[in-house]
Amino acid sequence: MQWLARGPLGEDARMTWIAPEVERPEGSLVAPERELLAGYLNFHRTTLLHKCAGLTADQLAARPLPPSNLSLLGLIRHATKVERIWFRIHFASAGPAVAGAASTAPADPGSRLAPATPVFDPALGKDADFELIDASRAQAEYEALIDEWALSDKAAEGYSLDQQFTFRDEVSSLRMIYIHLIGEYARHCGHADFLREHLDGVTGA
């Protein structure tokens, strides 16, 4: 899916870049489960960026609700981290969760993505996504999230929702990842509502 055109990065982007308008997808409310879950995830993904539309890099990096460390840019960075953790680190790197368990893996083993590394060095601490904010990187971070969406979708492509993997010695499934990510985005879109209202007074779903 083509989300937006790329532009200048760095300090030039900080001075000139404005977060673009985002079209949120609409889907059937009676679709099959896989289509329904993917549709809700994409709706919440794009809602997070919808809450950023029209803001400058400095506004995205601002923390308008002290003592909270939350910023819209921090939420973007956090979403990138969470997408990577679940789809490309936990799921894409896993074999069958139980010895002898059936796999719904695609017939072409080359279609599975190679395991990924964390977005942020763990040595930076668990809150690096929220704490280490740089407005000059706002556009790059925004585009990195969109790129991660595509990689997440690729990691799940061709697998049943029942495909299992092991997470912290517990058997889990691709279905759980979709449900977890929908909840994760819904929670942080609520945070984004408050942040946007305090930045420039804009409200709305």
Backbone torsions as a table, in degrees:
resi	resn	phi	psi	omega
1	MET	NA	133.2	179.7
2	GLN	-90.4	115.4	-174.9
3	TRP	-95.3	-44.5	-177.6
4	LEU	-164.6	162.6	176.0
5	ALA	-83.1	147.2	179.7
6	ARG	-85.2	151.8	-179.3
7	GLY	-137.3	-163.3	-178.4
8	PRO	-68.2	150.6	179.5
9	LEU	-116.9	173.1	175.3
10	GLY	80.8	-151.4	-175.7
11	GLU	-61.7	-35.1	177.5
12	ASP	-61.4	-42.1	179.1
13	ALA	-66.2	-36.7	179.4
14	ARG	-59.7	-36.1	-176.9
15	MET	-82.3	-29.0	-170.4
16	THR	-118.9	-22.5	-171.6
17	TRP	-77.3	136.6	173.8
18	ILE	-122.3	132.6	178.8
19	ALA	-59.0	127.9	-173.2
20	PRO	-75.8	163.9	171.1
21	GLU	-66.0	148.2	-176.4
22	VAL	-127.0	132.2	176.0
23	GLU	-90.3	121.4	179.8
24	ARG	-89.7	133.7	-175.7
25	PRO	-72.3	148.0	172.7
26	GLU	-114.2	138.2	-178.4
27	GLY	-136.5	173.1	179.3
28	SER	-68.4	141.2	176.0
29	LEU	-87.0	-3.7	179.7
30	VAL	-125.1	24.8	179.9
31	ALA	-69.0	160.7	171.2
32	PRO	-55.0	157.0	-170.8
33	GLU	-54.4	-46.5	-176.7
34	ARG	-61.4	-46.8	179.4
35	GLU	-64.0	-38.3	-178.9
36	LEU	-66.0	-46.7	-179.6
37	LEU	-64.9	-44.0	178.5
38	ALA	-63.6	-37.2	179.2
39	GLY	-65.7	-44.1	178.4
40	TYR	-66.0	-38.5	177.9
41	LEU	-62.4	-45.7	179.8
42	ASN	-65.1	-34.5	177.2
43	PHE	-63.2	-46.4	-178.9
44	HIS	-71.3	-35.6	174.2
45	ARG	-55.4	-53.3	-175.8
46	THR	-72.3	-24.6	175.4
47	THR	-64.0	-38.8	177.5
48	LEU	-58.8	-44.3	179.2
49	LEU	-73.9	-29.6	174.5
50	HIS	-59.3	-37.0	179.1
51	LYS	-69.9	-14.9	179.6
52	CYS	-96.6	-13.2	-171.5
53	ALA	-58.8	133.2	177.3
54	GLY	88.5	-2.3	-178.3
55	LEU	-96.0	151.7	176.2
56	THR	-81.2	168.6	176.6
57	ALA	-59.1	-42.0	-179.8
58	ASP	-65.2	-37.5	177.4
59	GLN	-66.3	-41.0	178.6
60	LEU	-62.9	-33.9	-178.3
61	ALA	-83.4	-12.8	-176.6
62	ALA	-68.5	150.3	175.5
63	ARG	-115.9	90.0	-170.5
64	PRO	-82.8	-2.2	-175.0
65	LEU	-126.4	63.1	178.5
66	PRO	-62.8	147.8	8.3
67	PRO	-86.3	9.5	179.3
68	SER	-61.5	142.4	176.4
69	ASN	-91.3	10.0	-176.3
70	LEU	-75.2	137.4	171.3
71	SER	-141.6	161.3	176.9
72	LEU	-64.6	-37.0	176.8
73	LEU	-65.2	-38.5	176.1
74	GLY	-62.0	-38.8	177.6
75	LEU	-65.8	-38.7	176.3
76	ILE	-61.7	-46.5	179.8
77	ARG	-63.9	-40.8	179.3
78	HIS	-63.5	-42.8	180.0
79	ALA	-62.7	-39.0	176.5
80	THR	-61.1	-44.9	179.8
81	LYS	-61.4	-44.9	-176.4
82	VAL	-68.3	-42.5	176.2
83	GLU	-56.7	-47.8	-178.5
84	ARG	-61.1	-45.9	-176.9
85	ILE	-58.5	-49.0	-172.3
86	TRP	-78.6	-48.9	-173.9
87	PHE	-81.2	-41.7	-170.9
88	ARG	-104.2	-20.2	176.4
89	ILE	-98.0	-56.6	-178.3
90	HIS	-74.2	-46.8	-173.7
91	PHE	-83.4	-52.4	-174.0
92	ALA	-66.5	-24.0	-178.0
93	SER	-90.9	-5.2	-173.1
94	ALA	-90.5	145.4	167.4
95	GLY	-93.2	-170.1	175.8
96	PRO	-54.0	136.9	-173.6
97	ALA	-70.2	-27.3	-177.5
98	VAL	-129.1	138.4	179.3
99	ALA	-54.0	128.6	180.0
100	GLY	83.3	-1.9	-178.4
101	ALA	-69.1	142.7	178.1
102	ALA	-71.8	143.0	177.1
103	SER	-112.8	145.4	175.5
104	THR	-102.2	24.6	-177.6
105	ALA	-60.3	147.2	176.0
106	PRO	-57.8	152.7	-177.8
107	ALA	-62.5	-32.7	-179.4
108	ASP	-88.3	105.3	-177.7
109	PRO	-63.6	-21.6	179.0
110	GLY	-72.4	-11.7	-178.9
111	SER	-80.0	-10.5	178.8
112	ARG	-83.9	134.5	-178.1
113	LEU	-69.7	147.2	173.6
114	ALA	-67.7	148.8	178.1
115	PRO	-56.5	145.1	-177.5
116	ALA	-104.5	163.8	174.2
117	THR	-98.2	160.3	179.0
118	PRO	-57.6	149.9	178.2
119	VAL	-62.8	-42.4	-178.1
120	PHE	-117.8	141.9	177.2
121	ASP	-57.4	122.2	179.1
122	PRO	-55.0	-24.7	179.2
123	ALA	-65.6	-18.1	179.3
124	LEU	-77.9	-10.6	179.6
125	GLY	101.5	158.6	-173.6
126	LYS	-70.4	-17.8	-179.0
127	ASP	-105.9	20.9	-179.4
128	ALA	-59.3	-33.3	-179.6
129	ASP	-62.9	-31.4	179.3
130	PHE	-94.6	-31.0	-172.4
131	GLU	-87.4	-38.7	-172.4
132	LEU	-94.3	71.7	-174.7
133	ILE	-97.1	132.8	179.7
134	ASP	-134.8	110.2	-177.1
135	ALA	-59.7	-29.4	-179.1
136	SER	-67.6	-14.2	178.6
137	ARG	-104.6	12.0	-174.7
138	ALA	-59.0	-47.2	-179.3
139	GLN	-64.9	-42.3	179.4
140	ALA	-62.2	-40.8	179.8
141	GLU	-68.0	-39.8	177.9
142	TYR	-60.0	-47.2	-178.7
143	GLU	-71.1	-30.7	176.9
144	ALA	-63.5	-36.8	177.5
145	LEU	-64.6	-44.4	179.6
146	ILE	-62.2	-40.9	176.2
147	ASP	-62.3	-39.4	-178.8
148	GLU	-66.9	-35.5	175.5
149	TRP	-55.7	-47.3	-178.1
150	ALA	-62.5	-39.6	179.6
151	LEU	-70.2	-36.7	175.5
152	SER	-61.6	-46.1	179.7
153	ASP	-62.5	-37.8	178.1
154	LYS	-65.4	-39.7	-179.5
155	ALA	-62.8	-33.4	-178.1
156	ALA	-90.1	-12.5	-173.5
157	GLU	-60.4	131.5	175.7
158	GLY	85.7	-3.0	-179.0
159	TYR	-103.2	143.7	173.5
160	SER	-69.9	152.6	172.6
161	LEU	-60.3	-21.6	-179.9
162	ASP	-83.9	-3.4	179.2
163	GLN	-58.8	127.4	-175.2
164	GLN	-99.9	154.8	172.3
165	PHE	-150.3	167.2	-178.5
166	THR	-103.9	129.2	178.2
167	PHE	-130.0	115.9	-178.8
168	ARG	50.7	47.7	177.4
169	ASP	66.3	13.2	176.2
170	GLU	-115.8	141.0	177.2
171	VAL	-76.9	129.5	178.2
172	SER	-131.4	-175.3	-176.0
173	SER	-142.4	163.8	175.8
174	LEU	-61.5	-34.3	177.5
175	ARG	-57.4	-43.5	178.9
176	MET	-60.3	-38.3	-179.9
177	ILE	-61.9	-46.2	179.0
178	TYR	-59.9	-45.9	-178.7
179	ILE	-64.9	-42.1	179.3
180	HIS	-63.0	-44.9	-178.1
181	LEU	-68.0	-36.1	175.7
182	ILE	-60.1	-45.5	177.8
183	GLY	-64.9	-39.3	179.4
184	GLU	-61.1	-49.2	-180.0
185	TYR	-66.2	-41.2	-179.4
186	ALA	-59.4	-42.2	178.5
187	ARG	-61.0	-47.8	-175.1
188	HIS	-77.7	-22.8	171.9
189	CYS	-67.1	-31.4	173.1
190	GLY	-64.8	-42.0	174.2
191	HIS	-59.8	-42.5	-178.9
192	ALA	-62.2	-34.8	176.5
193	ASP	-56.8	-48.8	-178.7
194	PHE	-66.0	-43.5	-179.1
195	LEU	-61.5	-45.5	-178.1
196	ARG	-64.7	-41.2	-179.9
197	GLU	-61.7	-39.0	-178.6
198	HIS	-77.2	-22.6	178.2
199	LEU	-75.9	-47.9	-174.4
200	ASP	-144.5	11.0	175.4
201	GLY	83.8	-2.7	-178.4
202	VAL	-73.9	130.7	178.9
203	THR	-125.8	176.4	178.6
204	GLY	121.5	161.1	-176.2
205	ALA	-69.4	NA	NA
